Amino acid sequence: MLIEVESFLSATAIYWANLANAVYKRDQGQRLTDAESKELNKLEQALFESFKVVGSCSARLLLIGEEPAEIKLKELRDVVNAFFRTGNIGNRKTTLDELEKHKEWIGSKRKEFYSALGVSFKRSL
């Protein structure tokens, strides 16, 4: 499960970094190259597809009775989803400041999820 969640977070981070670069270029009046646009679209799609993985992790946590960790995973998924819904090069509200806020929220929820998962592991020892 850790690998799947980290894969989800990796897809998020890679898309975030490329989007931040694209927003920087956009705000400097530069156009993205076709290759950059295609790569950004590919990374956006990869992030979209990675949401499925988190759903199966959530189900597994519930199956083994780890509701507190599942709640934190849902919160993590929700903040990534908020980023995904608004984080788009075509959205003028997507600014570097907004991207930084999303990055901080995601990092905070990641920490909360792993803390809850740690409690679960300690209980199982």
N, C-alpha and C positions, 0 to 999 in steps of 0.2 A: 504494500500500500504506500509506503514512503516513496518508492520509486515513481509511482503514478502521480502522487501529489507534487513531487519535485519536477516531474515532466510537465505538469500543468503550469507550475510556477515558472519553469524555464521558458515555456512557450509565451507566457505572459511577459516575462522580462525581455525576451528577444524582440517581441512585437513592440513593447514599450520603448525600448532603446531606438529601434528603427523609426518609430513614429515620432519620437522626440527629435531625431535628426531631420526628419521630413518637415516637421513643424518649424524648426529653426530655419531651414532653407526657405520655406514658404514665407516666413516672417521677414526674411532678408530680401524678399522679392525674387528669389531664385525658383526655377521650375525643377521638379524632379525629372530625372531621365526616365525613359521608358523602362529600363532595367530596374531602377529604384522603385518605380510604381508597381511593377510586376512583383518584385520581392516583397514589398509592403503588403500587397494583396495576398500573396502566398502565406506570409506570416500571420496575417489576420485570419485567414482560413484555418491555419494550423491551430491557432488559439481557440477558435470556434469549435473545432473538432475535439480539442482536449477537454472541453466541458463534460463530455460523455464519461471520461475516465473518473472525474470527480464524483459523478453520480453513482458509479459502481462502488467507489470507495465509501461513499456515504452509506450505501446499502449494507456493505460489509460491516461497517462500524455498528450499525443498528442491529444486525444479526448477532453480533457477539456482545450486545448489551452495553456498548460504549456510547451512550447518548450524549454525555457532556462533550466528548471529542467530536461527535457528529455535528453537534450544534455549532462548535467552533469552525468545523470544516464548511458548514453551510454559510457562516458569516464570511469566511474567506472567499468562498465562491461568489457570494453576493457583492463583495467589494470589487472583485475582478470583473464581474458582470457589469457593474456600474461603469468601470473603466472601459470595458468593451463597447457598451452602448453609446458612450459619448466620445471615446477616443478614436477619432477618424480625421484624416487629413482634410477632408471636405467640410468638416465642422469648424467654423470660425471660433467657436467657444473652446475648442481644443487648443489650449495655450501651453507653453512650457510650465507656467505656474500651476495650471490645473493638472498637468501630467505629474508634476512633483507631488502634489497633494495625493493623487491616486497611488503613487509609488509608496508614500508614507503609510497610507491606509492599508495597502496590501501587506507591507512589511509588518505592521502592527498586528494584523489579523493572522499572518503567518506565524508570528511568535506565539500568539494566544492558542492557535491550533496545536502547535508542537508542545506547548506547555501542558495542554489538556491530554494530549497523546502520551506524554511522559508520565503523567499521573496514572494513566491506564496501564502503561508498561510496568511501573513500580508495583501496582496492585497485583499484577499477574505473576510477579516473582515469588 
